[in-house]
Amino acid sequence: MTTDRRAILAAGAAWAALPPRARAQGGGPPTIRLGVISDMAGPYGDLAGQGSVQGVRQAVQDAAGLGLKVEIVSGDHQNRPDLASNLARQWFDRDGVDVLIDVPGSSAGLAAAGIAREKNKVFLASAPGTADLTGSQCSPNTVHWTYDTWMLAHSTGDALVRAGGDSWYFITVDYAFGHSVEAETTRFVQAAGGRVLGTSRFPFPGTTDFSAFLLRAQASRAKVIALGCGGADMINAVKQAGEFGLARRGQRVAALLMFISDVHALGLGAAQGAVCSETFYWDMNDRTRAFSARMRANHGMGAPTMVHAGCYAATLHYLKAAADLGAARARADGAAAVARMKAMPTDDDAFGPGRIRTDGRKLHPSFLFEVKAPAESRGPYDYYKLLGTTPAEQAFRPEAEGNCPLVRS
């Protein structure tokens, strides 16, 4: 576990700047402790990892005027749900952590949500993709910010079928996220009149050679090869798909969870033409460019991923809610802090204005992108061209369809 002293000083400076009378009342606000659990060196290290910590750090810096004292700790769960659970319990029980942030991996995210509810703390989910976090396993202590499997399937599956991609083959990671995104995408493909011709599932972690799966996909003659995986698996699969020349055979690669960090690792030559859905892109508008410039200047980042942006935005909104509620009450009652987050409209430079529903789902638009060819790029990280936008109220599963007990009660 690491502790971010710079964040303490940044937030503490705002407290020190208050008038002496304000500081004298009650000895000052209690310190809010934010705990970032992520994959620091594994397959999700680039899309989450230290960039998620930096996103939280930037939120604390941007919230300095709220007068809160904030401390950040971080830890590596190595993509193991048991390690994520143990770390969360230790932080809550022994180290006084009030908020868990990020937690890549659907199984680890669901475990973190359960522990946050048990301990009446807060979980701000950015990296996990399972829509169960706002469905059957929703919690009054969890906000699911960045994306989920329903959004990915809806944004990518429906649009590609309507554009002529009416036959699909899935290459899917064999765990909760992969199963969920495949099932959700299949539903949208079939509803739009498309067909699924086959599926190959591969074990995680440890798969690096996708040739057997790609040969089956090629033999199926499906128009769309859907990759239901992320991180290093996505990078390897897209690279090898290019080596197999699937695009030359008229087969389009749909990366159901691809991040700008993956495109950067691949290079435009290997990734060009691939289609993906995201909820954040650094070059969308003046506000996203300003946020990304701060991340670059303050933390040495190239271009933040949507997970990094989600960690930033969720943390910033939590800190606004904690200041509105009062730091002492926010620390004492995680469910009350989340309720205050839901009651307040959201607005930040990464996602713009939005809101959080009763089931904990944060609403914002989703974007369907195609990766540019090298000749189309104007400079570093100019990687995407926009194919379509799904409005915020349509981008995520309707609340009435999620079977969240908070909605039914």
C-alpha positions as CSV (number, residue, x, y, z in Angstrom):
1,M,0.0,0.0,0.0
2,T,1.3,3.5,-0.8
3,T,0.2,6.8,0.6
4,D,0.0,10.0,-1.5
5,R,1.3,12.8,0.8
6,R,1.2,15.3,-2.1
7,A,-2.6,15.0,-2.1
8,I,-2.7,15.5,1.7
9,L,-0.7,18.7,1.3
10,A,-2.8,20.0,-1.7
11,A,-6.0,19.6,0.2
12,G,-4.6,20.7,3.5
13,A,-3.4,24.0,2.0
14,A,-7.0,24.9,1.3
15,W,-7.8,24.3,5.0
16,A,-4.9,26.3,6.2
17,A,-6.1,29.2,4.0
18,L,-9.4,29.4,5.9
19,P,-9.9,32.2,8.4
20,P,-8.6,31.4,11.9
21,R,-12.2,31.4,13.3
22,A,-13.3,28.8,10.8
23,R,-10.3,26.6,11.5
24,A,-10.8,26.9,15.2
25,Q,-14.3,25.5,15.2
26,G,-14.0,21.8,16.0
27,G,-10.3,21.7,15.2
28,G,-10.9,21.4,11.5
29,P,-12.5,18.7,9.3
30,P,-11.5,15.1,9.7
31,T,-9.3,13.6,7.0
32,I,-11.1,11.7,4.3
33,R,-9.1,8.7,3.1
34,L,-9.5,7.5,-0.5
35,G,-8.2,4.1,-1.4
36,V,-7.5,3.2,-5.0
37,I,-7.4,-0.5,-5.8
38,S,-6.1,-1.3,-9.3
39,D,-4.0,-3.5,-11.5
40,M,-0.6,-1.8,-11.3
41,A,1.5,-4.0,-13.4
42,G,-0.7,-6.7,-15.1
43,P,-2.8,-6.7,-18.2
44,Y,-5.0,-3.8,-17.1
45,G,-2.1,-1.7,-15.9
46,D,-2.1,0.8,-18.7
47,L,-5.9,1.4,-19.0
48,A,-6.2,1.7,-15.1
49,G,-3.2,1.3,-12.8
50,Q,-1.2,4.3,-11.8
51,G,-3.2,6.4,-14.2
52,S,-6.2,5.8,-12.0
53,V,-4.3,7.0,-9.0
54,Q,-3.3,10.1,-10.9
55,G,-6.9,10.7,-11.9
56,V,-7.8,10.6,-8.2
57,R,-4.9,12.9,-7.3
58,Q,-6.1,15.4,-10.0
59,A,-9.6,15.4,-8.5
60,V,-8.2,16.2,-5.1
61,Q,-6.2,19.0,-6.5
62,D,-9.2,20.4,-8.4
63,A,-11.3,20.2,-5.2
64,A,-8.8,22.0,-3.1
65,G,-11.1,25.0,-2.6
66,L,-13.7,22.8,-0.8
67,G,-11.7,23.0,2.4
68,L,-11.5,19.2,2.9
69,K,-8.5,17.3,4.2
70,V,-7.9,14.3,1.9
71,E,-5.4,11.4,1.9
72,I,-4.9,8.9,-0.9
73,V,-3.7,5.3,-0.5
74,S,-3.3,2.8,-3.3
75,G,-2.8,-0.9,-3.7
76,D,-2.4,-3.6,-6.4
77,H,-4.9,-6.4,-6.4
78,Q,-3.1,-8.3,-9.2
79,N,-6.5,-9.1,-10.8
80,R,-7.3,-11.5,-7.9
81,P,-10.8,-11.0,-6.3
82,D,-9.6,-12.5,-3.0
83,L,-6.7,-10.0,-2.8
84,A,-9.1,-7.1,-3.6
85,S,-11.4,-8.3,-0.9
86,N,-8.6,-8.7,1.7
87,L,-7.2,-5.3,0.8
88,A,-10.6,-3.6,1.1
89,R,-11.3,-5.2,4.5
90,Q,-7.9,-4.2,5.8
91,W,-8.3,-0.7,4.6
92,F,-11.7,-0.3,6.1
93,D,-11.0,-2.1,9.4
94,R,-7.5,-1.1,10.2
95,D,-6.5,1.9,8.1
96,G,-9.5,4.2,8.2
97,V,-10.2,4.2,4.5
98,D,-13.6,5.7,3.6
99,V,-13.8,5.3,-0.2
100,L,-12.7,2.5,-2.6
101,I,-12.0,3.6,-6.1
102,D,-11.5,1.9,-9.5
103,V,-11.1,-2.0,-8.9
104,P,-10.6,-3.5,-12.4
105,G,-12.2,-6.9,-13.0
106,S,-15.9,-7.7,-12.7
107,S,-15.5,-10.3,-10.0
108,A,-13.2,-8.0,-7.9
109,G,-15.6,-5.1,-8.4
110,L,-18.6,-7.1,-7.2
111,A,-16.6,-8.3,-4.2
112,A,-15.5,-4.7,-3.4
113,A,-19.1,-3.5,-3.6
114,G,-20.3,-6.1,-1.2
115,I,-17.6,-5.2,1.4
116,A,-18.3,-1.5,1.0
117,R,-22.0,-2.2,1.7
118,E,-21.2,-4.4,4.7
119,K,-18.9,-1.7,6.2
120,N,-21.2,1.2,5.2
121,K,-18.4,2.8,3.1
122,V,-18.3,4.1,-0.5
123,F,-17.3,2.3,-3.7
124,L,-16.7,4.4,-6.8
125,A,-16.4,1.9,-9.6
126,S,-14.6,3.0,-12.8
127,A,-12.8,0.0,-14.3
128,P,-15.2,-3.0,-13.7
129,G,-17.6,-3.6,-16.6
130,T,-20.3,-5.8,-15.2
131,A,-23.8,-4.2,-15.3
132,D,-24.7,-6.3,-12.3
133,L,-23.3,-3.4,-10.2
134,T,-26.4,-1.5,-11.0
135,G,-28.6,-4.5,-11.5
136,S,-29.3,-7.5,-9.3
137,Q,-26.3,-6.7,-7.1
138,C,-26.8,-2.9,-6.8
139,S,-26.0,-1.3,-3.5
140,P,-26.8,2.0,-1.8
141,N,-23.0,2.4,-1.3
142,T,-21.9,2.0,-4.9
143,V,-21.7,4.4,-7.8
144,H,-20.9,2.8,-11.2
145,W,-19.3,5.7,-13.2
146,T,-17.6,5.0,-16.5
147,Y,-19.0,2.2,-18.6
148,D,-20.6,-1.2,-18.4
149,T,-21.3,-4.2,-20.6
150,W,-24.8,-3.1,-21.6
151,M,-23.4,0.2,-22.8
152,L,-20.6,-1.4,-24.8
153,A,-23.0,-3.9,-26.4
154,H,-25.7,-1.3,-27.2
155,S,-23.3,1.2,-28.7
156,T,-21.3,-1.2,-30.8
157,G,-23.6,-4.2,-31.6
158,D,-26.7,-2.4,-32.7
159,A,-24.8,0.2,-34.8
160,L,-22.7,-2.3,-36.7
161,V,-25.6,-4.5,-37.6
162,R,-27.5,-1.5,-39.0
163,A,-24.3,-0.6,-41.0
164,G,-24.4,-4.0,-42.7
165,G,-22.5,-6.2,-40.2
166,D,-25.2,-8.8,-39.8
167,S,-23.1,-11.9,-39.0
168,W,-20.9,-12.1,-36.0
169,Y,-18.3,-14.4,-34.4
170,F,-17.1,-13.8,-30.8
171,I,-13.7,-14.3,-29.3
172,T,-14.3,-13.9,-25.6
173,V,-12.4,-14.0,-22.3
174,D,-13.7,-16.8,-20.1
175,Y,-14.8,-14.9,-17.0
176,A,-17.7,-12.7,-15.8
177,F,-17.0,-9.7,-17.9
178,G,-16.5,-11.7,-21.1
179,H,-19.7,-13.7,-20.6
180,S,-21.7,-10.6,-19.8
181,V,-20.6,-8.5,-22.8
182,E,-21.0,-11.4,-25.2
183,A,-24.5,-12.1,-24.0
184,E,-25.5,-8.4,-24.1
185,T,-24.0,-7.9,-27.5
186,T,-25.7,-11.1,-28.9
187,R,-29.0,-9.7,-27.7
188,F,-28.6,-6.4,-29.5
189,V,-27.2,-8.1,-32.7
190,Q,-30.2,-10.5,-32.9
191,A,-32.7,-7.7,-32.1
192,A,-31.3,-5.7,-35.0
193,G,-31.7,-8.7,-37.3
194,G,-28.1,-10.1,-37.2
195,R,-26.9,-13.6,-36.5
196,V,-24.1,-15.1,-34.3
197,L,-22.2,-17.8,-36.1
198,G,-20.0,-19.0,-33.3
199,T,-18.0,-18.3,-30.2
200,S,-14.5,-19.1,-28.9
201,R,-13.6,-18.5,-25.3
202,F,-10.1,-18.3,-23.9
203,P,-8.7,-18.5,-20.4
204,F,-7.6,-15.5,-18.4
205,P,-4.8,-14.7,-17.5
206,G,-2.2,-16.4,-19.6
207,T,-3.5,-16.4,-23.2
208,T,-1.1,-14.8,-25.6
209,D,-1.7,-16.8,-28.8
210,F,-5.0,-16.1,-30.4
211,S,-4.3,-17.8,-33.7
212,A,-6.5,-20.9,-33.2
213,F,-9.5,-18.6,-32.3
214,L,-8.9,-16.3,-35.2
215,L,-8.7,-19.2,-37.6
216,R,-12.1,-20.3,-36.4
217,A,-13.5,-16.8,-36.8
218,Q,-12.0,-16.5,-40.3
219,A,-13.5,-19.9,-41.3
220,S,-16.9,-18.7,-40.1
221,R,-16.9,-15.9,-42.7
222,A,-18.7,-13.7,-40.2
223,K,-18.7,-10.0,-41.2
224,V,-17.8,-8.9,-37.7
225,I,-15.2,-10.5,-35.4
226,A,-16.1,-9.3,-31.9
227,L,-13.4,-9.3,-29.3
228,G,-14.8,-9.6,-25.8
229,C,-11.7,-8.8,-23.7
230,G,-9.6,-6.0,-22.6
231,G,-6.0,-4.9,-21.8
232,A,-3.1,-7.0,-23.0
233,D,-5.5,-9.6,-24.3
234,M,-7.2,-7.0,-26.5
235,I,-3.9,-5.7,-27.8
236,N,-2.6,-9.2,-28.7
237,A,-5.9,-10.2,-30.4
238,V,-6.2,-7.0,-32.5
239,K,-2.5,-7.3,-33.5
240,Q,-2.9,-10.9,-34.5
241,A,-6.1,-10.2,-36.4
242,G,-4.2,-7.7,-38.5
243,E,-1.5,-10.3,-39.1
244,F,-4.2,-12.7,-40.3
245,G,-5.5,-10.1,-42.7
246,L,-9.1,-10.3,-41.6
247,A,-9.9,-6.8,-42.8
248,R,-8.6,-7.7,-46.3
249,R,-11.1,-10.6,-46.3
250,G,-14.0,-8.2,-45.5
251,Q,-14.2,-9.1,-41.8
252,R,-14.4,-6.1,-39.5
253,V,-12.9,-6.2,-36.0
254,A,-15.2,-4.9,-33.2
255,A,-13.2,-4.4,-30.1
256,L,-15.9,-4.5,-27.4
257,L,-13.6,-3.0,-24.8
258,M,-10.7,-1.1,-26.3
259,F,-9.0,1.9,-24.7
260,I,-6.8,4.6,-26.2
261,S,-3.9,3.0,-24.3
262,D,-4.5,-0.1,-26.3
263,V,-4.4,1.8,-29.6
264,H,-1.2,3.6,-28.5
265,A,0.4,0.2,-27.7
266,L,-0.6,-1.3,-31.0
267,G,0.1,1.7,-33.2
268,L,-2.3,3.0,-35.9
269,G,-0.9,0.6,-38.5
270,A,-2.1,-2.4,-36.6
271,A,-5.2,-0.9,-35.0
272,Q,-6.6,1.1,-38.0
273,G,-10.2,0.3,-38.9
274,A,-11.1,-1.3,-35.6
275,V,-14.3,-0.1,-34.0
276,C,-14.9,0.5,-30.3
277,S,-17.1,2.4,-27.9
278,E,-15.9,4.7,-25.2
279,T,-17.5,7.4,-22.9
280,F,-14.4,9.7,-22.8
281,Y,-11.9,10.8,-25.4
282,W,-9.4,13.5,-24.7
283,D,-10.1,15.5,-27.9
284,M,-13.9,15.7,-27.8
285,N,-14.2,19.3,-26.7
286,D,-12.5,22.2,-24.9
287,R,-13.2,20.7,-21.4
288,T,-11.8,17.3,-22.2
289,R,-8.8,18.9,-23.7
290,A,-8.3,21.1,-20.6
291,F,-8.6,18.1,-18.2
292,S,-6.2,16.0,-20.3
293,A,-3.7,19.0,-20.4
294,R,-3.8,19.1,-16.6
295,M,-3.2,15.4,-16.4
296,R,-0.3,15.7,-18.8
297,A,1.2,18.7,-17.0
298,N,0.8,17.5,-13.4
299,H,1.3,13.8,-13.8
300,G,3.2,13.2,-17.0
301,M,0.4,11.3,-18.8
302,G,0.1,11.0,-22.5
303,A,-3.7,10.7,-22.9
304,P,-6.0,9.6,-20.1
305,T,-8.2,6.5,-20.7
306,M,-11.9,6.6,-19.9
307,V,-11.1,4.6,-16.7
308,H,-8.7,7.3,-15.6
309,A,-11.3,10.0,-16.4
310,G,-13.9,8.0,-14.5
311,C,-11.7,7.9,-11.4
312,Y,-11.2,11.6,-11.6
313,A,-14.8,12.5,-12.2
314,A,-16.3,10.1,-9.6
315,T,-13.8,11.3,-7.0
316,L,-14.4,14.9,-7.7
317,H,-18.2,14.5,-7.3
318,Y,-17.8,12.5,-4.1
319,L,-15.7,15.3,-2.7
320,K,-18.3,17.9,-3.6
321,A,-20.9,15.7,-1.9
322,A,-18.8,15.2,1.2
323,A,-18.2,19.0,1.5
324,D,-22.0,19.6,1.1
325,L,-22.9,16.8,3.6
326,G,-20.0,17.5,6.0
327,A,-16.8,15.5,6.1
328,A,-17.6,13.9,9.5
329,R,-21.0,12.6,8.4
330,A,-19.7,11.5,5.0
331,R,-17.0,9.4,6.7
332,A,-19.5,8.0,9.3
333,D,-22.2,7.0,6.8
334,G,-21.2,5.9,3.3
335,A,-24.8,5.3,2.2
336,A,-25.6,8.9,3.1
337,A,-22.6,10.2,1.1
338,V,-23.8,8.2,-2.0
339,A,-27.3,9.5,-1.5
340,R,-26.0,13.0,-1.5
341,M,-24.0,12.3,-4.7
342,K,-27.3,11.1,-6.3
343,A,-29.1,14.2,-5.1
344,M,-26.6,16.6,-6.7
345,P,-26.2,17.1,-10.5
346,T,-22.8,16.1,-11.7
347,D,-20.5,18.3,-13.8
348,D,-16.8,17.9,-14.6
349,D,-14.3,18.5,-17.4
350,A,-14.1,14.9,-18.4
351,F,-17.8,14.0,-18.8
352,G,-19.6,17.3,-18.6
353,P,-23.0,17.6,-16.9
354,G,-25.0,14.5,-15.9
355,R,-26.7,12.7,-13.1
356,I,-26.6,9.5,-11.0
357,R,-29.7,7.3,-11.0
358,T,-31.2,5.6,-8.0
359,D,-29.5,2.3,-9.0
360,G,-26.1,4.0,-8.8
361,R,-25.5,4.3,-12.5
362,K,-23.9,7.5,-13.6
363,L,-25.4,8.7,-16.9
364,H,-23.4,10.3,-19.7
365,P,-23.2,9.8,-23.5
366,S,-21.4,7.0,-25.2
367,F,-19.4,7.3,-28.4
368,L,-18.8,4.9,-31.3
369,F,-15.3,5.4,-32.7
370,E,-13.2,4.0,-35.6
371,V,-9.5,4.0,-35.2
372,K,-7.8,6.2,-37.8
373,A,-5.3,5.2,-40.4
374,P,-1.8,6.5,-39.9
375,A,-2.3,9.1,-42.7
376,E,-5.4,10.5,-41.0
377,S,-3.8,11.2,-37.7
378,R,-2.7,14.8,-37.1
379,G,-0.4,14.1,-34.1
380,P,0.2,12.2,-30.9
381,Y,-3.0,10.5,-29.6
382,D,-5.1,11.7,-32.5
383,Y,-6.4,8.2,-32.9
384,Y,-10.2,8.2,-33.2
385,K,-12.9,9.4,-35.7
386,L,-16.4,9.6,-34.3
387,L,-19.0,7.4,-36.0
388,G,-21.9,8.0,-33.7
389,T,-23.1,9.3,-30.3
390,T,-25.7,7.7,-28.0
391,P,-27.3,10.3,-25.7
392,A,-26.9,9.9,-21.9
393,E,-30.4,8.8,-21.2
394,Q,-30.2,6.1,-23.8
395,A,-26.6,5.0,-23.4
396,F,-27.1,2.7,-20.5
397,R,-29.7,0.0,-19.6
398,P,-33.1,1.4,-18.6
399,E,-33.4,1.5,-14.8
400,A,-36.6,-0.5,-14.9
401,E,-34.9,-3.4,-16.6
402,G,-32.0,-3.8,-14.2
403,N,-33.8,-5.6,-11.3
404,C,-32.1,-3.4,-8.8
405,P,-33.8,-3.7,-5.4
406,L,-33.2,0.0,-4.7
407,V,-35.5,0.8,-7.6
408,R,-38.2,-1.6,-6.7
409,S,-38.3,-0.6,-3.0
